[in-house]
């Protein structure tokens, strides 16, 4: 939330006073970060989706490297969301840059 408008004489610009954030705002930011992690997970899993479907259709086992990679992506997504959930302030959430690494 913004507070009153202040003129910064040294920088010759107007700025807003930053007011303390509410927990609801922090929670909303966390939800946004969770969504970003879910989107990244979905995009990474999409790369091997056809291989998984083909193996299942043919009654063959899913190749170990594909299965392991997909499990790693899911595990990282869970850990990143847990990290996000530990953040307490708006600044911490906004500056969090965790990402799934393959």
HELIX and SHEET records of a PDB file:
HELIX    1   1 UNK A   23  UNK A   57  1                                  35    
HELIX    2   2 UNK A   64  UNK A   86  1                                  23    
HELIX    3   3 UNK A   90  UNK A   95  1                                   6    
SHEET    1   A 2 UNK A   2  UNK A   8  0                                        
SHEET    2   A 2 UNK A  13  UNK A  18 -1                                        
END                                                                             
